[in-house]
Amino acid sequence: MHAALAPIAARYDVQVVSRDVDADADLEQRYGERVPVLILGVPPAGIELCHYTLDVEAVERALSRT
C-alpha cells in the first residue's frame, strides 16, 4: 500500500508515516487484523480511509477536501 500511495502523496504534497500496528497496543486493539490500514490524520482521531488494499478514490476524495 505504501508504494501505491507514494505518487498520490507526492501529488498532494502530504507526508506518509508508517506505524507498526502490532507494536502499539491501542492501535492493535482498534485495527486488529485490518492491516495495512490507511488513516488520514493521527490515530485515534484520524479518519480510516481504507484497509487491506488502497482505495485510490477514497484517498483522492479525502485529500481534495484538505
C-alpha positions as CSV (number, residue, x, y, z in Angstrom):
1,M,0.0,0.0,0.0
2,H,2.8,2.4,0.8
3,A,4.4,2.1,-2.7
4,A,1.0,2.6,-4.3
5,L,0.2,5.6,-2.1
6,A,3.6,7.4,-2.8
7,P,2.6,9.1,-6.1
8,I,-0.7,10.3,-4.7
9,A,1.0,11.7,-1.6
10,A,3.5,13.5,-3.8
11,R,0.8,15.0,-5.9
12,Y,-1.0,16.4,-2.8
13,D,2.3,17.2,-1.1
14,V,1.5,15.2,2.0
15,Q,3.7,13.0,4.2
16,V,3.1,9.3,4.7
17,V,4.0,8.0,8.1
18,S,4.2,4.2,8.7
19,R,3.5,2.8,12.1
20,D,3.6,-0.8,13.3
21,V,0.1,-1.6,14.5
22,D,1.4,-4.8,16.3
23,A,3.8,-2.7,18.3
24,D,1.1,-0.4,19.7
25,A,-1.5,-2.0,22.0
26,D,-4.1,0.8,21.3
27,L,-3.7,0.5,17.5
28,E,-3.7,-3.3,17.6
29,Q,-6.9,-3.3,19.6
30,R,-8.5,-0.7,17.3
31,Y,-7.5,-2.1,13.9
32,G,-6.8,-5.8,14.8
33,E,-6.4,-7.8,11.5
34,R,-7.4,-4.8,9.3
35,V,-3.8,-4.1,8.2
36,P,-2.5,-2.4,6.4
37,V,-4.8,0.4,7.3
38,L,-4.6,3.9,5.9
39,I,-5.6,6.8,8.2
40,L,-5.8,10.4,7.4
41,G,-4.6,12.3,10.4
42,V,-3.3,10.9,13.7
43,P,-4.9,7.9,15.4
44,P,-7.2,7.7,17.3
45,A,-8.7,11.0,15.9
46,G,-7.7,10.2,12.3
47,I,-10.2,9.0,9.7
48,E,-9.8,5.5,8.3
49,L,-9.7,5.7,4.6
50,C,-9.2,2.1,3.7
51,H,-7.7,-1.2,4.8
52,Y,-6.2,-4.3,3.2
53,T,-5.8,-2.6,-0.2
54,L,-5.5,1.0,-1.3
55,D,-8.8,2.7,-2.2
56,V,-7.5,5.4,-4.6
57,E,-10.9,7.1,-5.0
58,A,-11.4,7.4,-1.2
59,V,-7.9,8.8,-0.7
60,E,-8.3,11.3,-3.6
61,R,-11.7,12.4,-2.2
62,A,-10.3,12.9,1.3
63,L,-7.2,14.7,0.2
64,S,-9.0,17.0,-2.2
65,R,-11.1,18.3,0.8
66,T,-8.0,19.2,2.9
